[in-house]
């Protein structure tokens, strides 16, 4: 109220209040106010001129930015005028000793005052948009794809900018009923198929995709059409940012591969998750990793009492702790450096903080690396999970959710087999304690450390080539936030012992992924950037699976989460075999570890893909020529020559014992 602009608006409202009351009297008495009623008019003016503006100030009228007035603000005005009018009526009646006054005056006053205040705010917004910021025709000539809520928000934001970046010529939308209509004065010119013609007819320079919640198959069409029309294309941030009102014009970005591979927005049971996490103590192991850190961000939204970050990587743990403290200042964030394999440290943490919910995301996950380091895969992924799960059981944790992987299904790698054993142990514990143990299984996540997309981007920056292991390899993908959100949702609906499988959509061809990424960089595959094939790496498969034979898959309350029927194992036999596995790991007896792993996971079929530098014929092979490689028309790499035999007592494991154990059936 102390600022000049707000004072001007305040006194302007005083004038409107007086004008509304005077017109009410004039209308009531046919513009001839009797002499005996004129005294009443002046008394009423004195009351409303003081009381109503002060009521408006108390209700926050002068804390709103009226240059952005909207329907929501109009509703607030009606509520405020109604309260102010009611108080005025009571004050006037009290002033007049409750003598009857014509009621129509107050009704007319309410109506006129509401209309005058609403029109004054609307007039200021129209004046500002048309005269104060007359820049609408500046900037590059632009089409917006999507004449919906997101497109509307985008156009408003563009018009609000002091310096125009985009001159919006029109919208395109696949809804035939919208063609020829106008959104904020801008016409809908046609559908996506009309885009090339519209680019030529209107001299379009930029296309902005404003369909953050549309089906991804539609999203994928637009960049292809824009490339053919030789026009730049960009996209909006996620729908959650638009809904939260955090969208700004600077967030319009180039289309990235994540935008094309992403899927429909995840709809969460916010209330159910809030009941599950709000006010609880939550521990996340592997909290500094890609998945663990995102789980921390998602958990923090639900206001837990404490959030314990457990990880052995100092620098990443420092960064996620600082991020959470800055983003959620009221949250109790406790960073703890420790190793999940250290049972004493884990017990100390559980004893000191008594977590209610544990998300176990700590794991070694890189398949080829674990083939070279199988002891670490066993000790971290299996023994570390056992230590965490045993502590959860011992200290009465309410819920324990382990993050697993699709590579645990019919594994061909040590990493996948280790995660499958961890699944079995968690299921076995669920049968004999009050802690609700559950496992969530999903595939690759976009943007995680070591994932294929950052590697491809780096190779493109370096001028290529892009290295793909095999032309037919396919993988399931999902975004990190989507994976973390569904982990929280699965933990909310678990009852104990389940393995939840997230809806990963359709598997994605890595070759197609590489080609699309090259195109999004403005280059041509096989011409500007080569794609070479290196052969599958140790432990890798062509195709990933999400369900084992015998695991019946059933729907849950959430459409993107399925639950698997458990495959029973004798808990005592499982415990004995795991002890043998840990003993072999301590001795670095790789051959013995592999034999025990195959007993624990009968479907484990270790393989090793011999690889060498691909011959030149592989470099420029197009997808339609790939079958030639399988029919022998293209020469294949020769196998590597292993000169040193495997040693079961090797003190330092290397790739040779792993490979030898993998290709030699156990006795």
PyMOL commands that set and color helices and strands:
alter all, ss='L'
color gray80, all
select helices_A, chain A and resi 4-28+35-58+61-63+66-68+71-95+103-132+149-160+176-178+192-202+216-229+239-243+249-251+257-261+270-277+290-300+314-327+343-353+367-372+374-394+406-408+414-430+452-461+480-493+510-520+571-586+590-600+616-618+623-630+655-663
alter helices_A, ss='H'
color red, helices_A
select strands_A, chain A and resi 140-145+166-172+182-183+186-190+206-209+232-235+253-254+281-285+306-311+332-337+357-360+399-405+436-442+444-446+466-468+474-475+477-479+499-502+508-509+531-533+553-555+561-564
alter strands_A, ss='S'
color yellow, strands_A
deselect
rebuild
show_as cartoon
